Amino acid sequence: MDFTNISTIQLEQKISDVEIRQMRIINISMLMGVLILLVSTMYLNYFGSNSGTGGADYKVLNIFLIMVFALMIIGFPLVFSIHKIFLSPGRIAKIHKQGYRDTQGNRIENPVDILLIQYRTLLIFKLAILEGIALLGITSFLTGVFADLMRKVNIYWFLLLPSIFFFIFVYLFFPTKDKVVFYIEQNILPKFRGV
């Protein structure tokens, strides 16, 4: 397969509104899970019971806080470097040699289709990593809400930091045709041309 002669115009022509819509649906669906949990948690924090009978104590919340920050330290850089791992020279050489097959086993011949599949796969990986860390942070925060610790110890509010990063990421990288073409040209296509 020849990836050397793919131009911006070819990418823009090949990327349909339907494909952009599919990528947006993926973004919105992951965003909604985090948003719904966050809103329900905030509601419980401000209007829920203040009985403090949730069973969690400071030690448990400290462990959650450390876990969330450790995952942030590992996960956030991974999100911005996963294309280097996912698009390793060995994997790309295998695609060049054996071709690429869809889920039904049909061989995909069009190089632009392969690039779009790679983009979509990377997008799902990135969103899943960020969503997982955000949901852990919100769940940990919710544990503190049930124990009535959130109003007593302000540091536990940092458990919501992954959610903020997730929302910012979705906002900044929400798929548009221009953003998809730019990302493919800057991060994916050079890897395929280099093999």
PEPEQUI-V647727 format. One record per residue. RES is the residue in three letters. PSI is psi as a letter, one per 40 degrees, with the letter a starting at -180 (NA if undefined). OMEGA is omega in whole degrees, 0 to 359 (* if undefined). D_LAST is the distance of its C-alpha to the last C-alpha in Angstrom with 2 decimals. Layout:
res=RES psi=PSI omega=OMEGA d_last=D_LAST
res=RES psi=PSI omega=OMEGA d_last=D_LAST
//
This chain:
res=MET psi=i omega=184 d_last=10.94
res=ASP psi=h omega=179 d_last=10.46
res=PHE psi=e omega=186 d_last=9.57
res=THR psi=d omega=186 d_last=10.16
res=ASN psi=e omega=180 d_last=13.91
res=ILE psi=h omega=182 d_last=14.75
res=SER psi=i omega=177 d_last=17.65
res=THR psi=d omega=181 d_last=19.86
res=ILE psi=d omega=178 d_last=22.53
res=GLN psi=d omega=179 d_last=20.53
res=LEU psi=d omega=181 d_last=19.77
res=GLU psi=d omega=179 d_last=23.44
res=GLN psi=d omega=184 d_last=24.76
res=LYS psi=d omega=182 d_last=22.85
res=ILE psi=h omega=183 d_last=23.81
res=SER psi=i omega=176 d_last=27.35
res=ASP psi=d omega=179 d_last=30.20
res=VAL psi=d omega=179 d_last=30.31
res=GLU psi=d omega=177 d_last=26.81
res=ILE psi=d omega=179 d_last=27.76
res=ARG psi=d omega=179 d_last=31.04
res=GLN psi=d omega=179 d_last=29.43
res=MET psi=d omega=178 d_last=27.40
res=ARG psi=d omega=178 d_last=30.66
res=ILE psi=d omega=177 d_last=32.55
res=ILE psi=d omega=179 d_last=30.22
res=ASN psi=d omega=184 d_last=30.82
res=ILE psi=d omega=181 d_last=34.53
res=SER psi=d omega=178 d_last=35.08
res=MET psi=d omega=178 d_last=33.68
res=LEU psi=d omega=182 d_last=35.56
res=MET psi=d omega=178 d_last=38.77
res=GLY psi=d omega=179 d_last=38.77
res=VAL psi=d omega=182 d_last=38.66
res=LEU psi=d omega=180 d_last=41.08
res=ILE psi=d omega=179 d_last=43.63
res=LEU psi=d omega=180 d_last=43.71
res=LEU psi=d omega=181 d_last=44.00
res=VAL psi=d omega=180 d_last=46.82
res=SER psi=d omega=178 d_last=48.72
res=THR psi=d omega=180 d_last=48.43
res=MET psi=d omega=178 d_last=49.71
res=TYR psi=d omega=179 d_last=52.52
res=LEU psi=d omega=181 d_last=53.54
res=ASN psi=d omega=185 d_last=53.42
res=TYR psi=d omega=185 d_last=55.74
res=PHE psi=e omega=182 d_last=57.94
res=GLY psi=a omega=180 d_last=57.70
res=SER psi=i omega=177 d_last=60.09
res=ASN psi=f omega=186 d_last=60.67
res=SER psi=d omega=179 d_last=62.19
res=GLY psi=f omega=182 d_last=59.54
res=THR psi=f omega=184 d_last=59.75
res=GLY psi=e omega=175 d_last=56.06
res=GLY psi=e omega=180 d_last=56.20
res=ALA psi=i omega=176 d_last=53.34
res=ASP psi=a omega=183 d_last=54.25
res=TYR psi=d omega=181 d_last=52.73
res=LYS psi=d omega=180 d_last=51.14
res=VAL psi=d omega=180 d_last=49.18
res=LEU psi=d omega=176 d_last=48.04
res=ASN psi=d omega=177 d_last=47.09
res=ILE psi=d omega=178 d_last=44.84
res=PHE psi=d omega=180 d_last=43.24
res=LEU psi=d omega=178 d_last=42.82
res=ILE psi=d omega=179 d_last=41.08
res=MET psi=d omega=181 d_last=38.80
res=VAL psi=d omega=180 d_last=37.85
res=PHE psi=d omega=176 d_last=37.16
res=ALA psi=d omega=178 d_last=35.13
res=LEU psi=d omega=176 d_last=32.98
res=MET psi=d omega=181 d_last=32.66
res=ILE psi=d omega=179 d_last=31.57
res=ILE psi=d omega=189 d_last=28.85
res=GLY psi=d omega=184 d_last=28.02
res=PHE psi=d omega=175 d_last=27.89
res=PRO psi=d omega=179 d_last=25.22
res=LEU psi=d omega=180 d_last=23.24
res=VAL psi=d omega=183 d_last=23.46
res=PHE psi=e omega=177 d_last=21.88
res=SER psi=e omega=185 d_last=19.09
res=ILE psi=d omega=178 d_last=18.35
res=HIS psi=d omega=178 d_last=15.26
res=LYS psi=d omega=179 d_last=13.75
res=ILE psi=d omega=184 d_last=15.01
res=PHE psi=d omega=181 d_last=14.49
res=LEU psi=f omega=180 d_last=10.88
res=SER psi=i omega=180 d_last=9.95
res=PRO psi=d omega=179 d_last=6.69
res=GLY psi=d omega=179 d_last=8.90
res=ARG psi=d omega=180 d_last=10.00
res=ILE psi=d omega=177 d_last=7.02
res=ALA psi=d omega=178 d_last=6.20
res=LYS psi=d omega=177 d_last=9.93
res=ILE psi=d omega=178 d_last=10.11
res=HIS psi=d omega=186 d_last=8.14
res=LYS psi=d omega=187 d_last=10.45
res=GLN psi=e omega=185 d_last=13.58
res=GLY psi=a omega=181 d_last=13.58
res=TYR psi=h omega=183 d_last=15.17
res=ARG psi=i omega=177 d_last=18.92
res=ASP psi=a omega=185 d_last=21.54
res=THR psi=d omega=177 d_last=24.46
res=GLN psi=e omega=179 d_last=26.44
res=GLY psi=e omega=179 d_last=23.84
res=ASN psi=h omega=180 d_last=23.22
res=ARG psi=h omega=178 d_last=19.83
res=ILE psi=h omega=184 d_last=18.39
res=GLU psi=d omega=185 d_last=17.24
res=ASN psi=h omega=181 d_last=17.09
res=PRO psi=d omega=180 d_last=13.77
res=VAL psi=d omega=177 d_last=16.10
res=ASP psi=d omega=179 d_last=17.84
res=ILE psi=d omega=179 d_last=14.82
res=LEU psi=d omega=179 d_last=14.25
res=LEU psi=d omega=177 d_last=18.01
res=ILE psi=d omega=179 d_last=18.10
res=GLN psi=d omega=179 d_last=15.65
res=TYR psi=d omega=182 d_last=17.90
res=ARG psi=d omega=179 d_last=21.02
res=THR psi=d omega=178 d_last=20.05
res=LEU psi=d omega=179 d_last=19.32
res=LEU psi=d omega=180 d_last=22.60
res=ILE psi=d omega=177 d_last=24.54
res=PHE psi=d omega=183 d_last=23.31
res=LYS psi=d omega=181 d_last=24.30
res=LEU psi=d omega=180 d_last=27.60
res=ALA psi=d omega=178 d_last=28.48
res=ILE psi=d omega=182 d_last=28.09
res=LEU psi=d omega=180 d_last=30.21
res=GLU psi=d omega=180 d_last=32.67
res=GLY psi=d omega=179 d_last=33.28
res=ILE psi=d omega=180 d_last=34.10
res=ALA psi=d omega=180 d_last=36.25
res=LEU psi=d omega=176 d_last=38.14
res=LEU psi=d omega=178 d_last=38.85
res=GLY psi=d omega=180 d_last=40.19
res=ILE psi=d omega=179 d_last=42.37
res=THR psi=d omega=177 d_last=43.63
res=SER psi=d omega=178 d_last=44.51
res=PHE psi=d omega=180 d_last=46.26
res=LEU psi=d omega=176 d_last=48.11
res=THR psi=d omega=177 d_last=49.30
res=GLY psi=d omega=177 d_last=50.80
res=VAL psi=d omega=181 d_last=52.39
res=PHE psi=d omega=179 d_last=54.15
res=ALA psi=e omega=181 d_last=55.41
res=ASP psi=f omega=179 d_last=56.54
res=LEU psi=e omega=188 d_last=54.63
res=MET psi=d omega=180 d_last=52.70
res=ARG psi=e omega=183 d_last=55.80
res=LYS psi=d omega=185 d_last=56.73
res=VAL psi=h omega=185 d_last=53.54
res=ASN psi=d omega=184 d_last=51.35
res=ILE psi=d omega=181 d_last=48.34
res=TYR psi=e omega=175 d_last=47.48
res=TRP psi=d omega=177 d_last=46.64
res=PHE psi=e omega=176 d_last=43.35
res=LEU psi=e omega=179 d_last=42.37
res=LEU psi=e omega=180 d_last=41.76
res=LEU psi=d omega=178 d_last=39.21
res=PRO psi=d omega=178 d_last=36.18
res=SER psi=d omega=179 d_last=37.58
res=ILE psi=d omega=177 d_last=37.81
res=PHE psi=d omega=179 d_last=34.19
res=PHE psi=d omega=180 d_last=33.22
res=PHE psi=d omega=178 d_last=35.26
res=ILE psi=d omega=179 d_last=33.83
res=PHE psi=d omega=180 d_last=30.22
res=VAL psi=d omega=179 d_last=31.09
res=TYR psi=d omega=184 d_last=32.92
res=LEU psi=d omega=185 d_last=30.23
res=PHE psi=f omega=177 d_last=27.30
res=PHE psi=h omega=189 d_last=29.33
res=PRO psi=h omega=165 d_last=27.20
res=THR psi=i omega=181 d_last=28.00
res=LYS psi=d omega=181 d_last=26.05
res=ASP psi=d omega=180 d_last=25.49
res=LYS psi=d omega=180 d_last=24.33
res=VAL psi=d omega=179 d_last=21.90
res=VAL psi=d omega=180 d_last=20.38
res=PHE psi=d omega=181 d_last=20.31
res=TYR psi=d omega=179 d_last=18.67
res=ILE psi=d omega=181 d_last=15.90
res=GLU psi=d omega=184 d_last=15.37
res=GLN psi=d omega=190 d_last=15.61
res=ASN psi=d omega=186 d_last=13.97
res=ILE psi=d omega=184 d_last=11.84
res=LEU psi=d omega=179 d_last=10.47
res=PRO psi=d omega=179 d_last=8.96
res=LYS psi=d omega=181 d_last=6.87
res=PHE psi=d omega=178 d_last=5.75
res=ARG psi=d omega=183 d_last=5.61
res=GLY psi=e omega=183 d_last=3.81
res=VAL psi=NA omega=* d_last=0.00
//
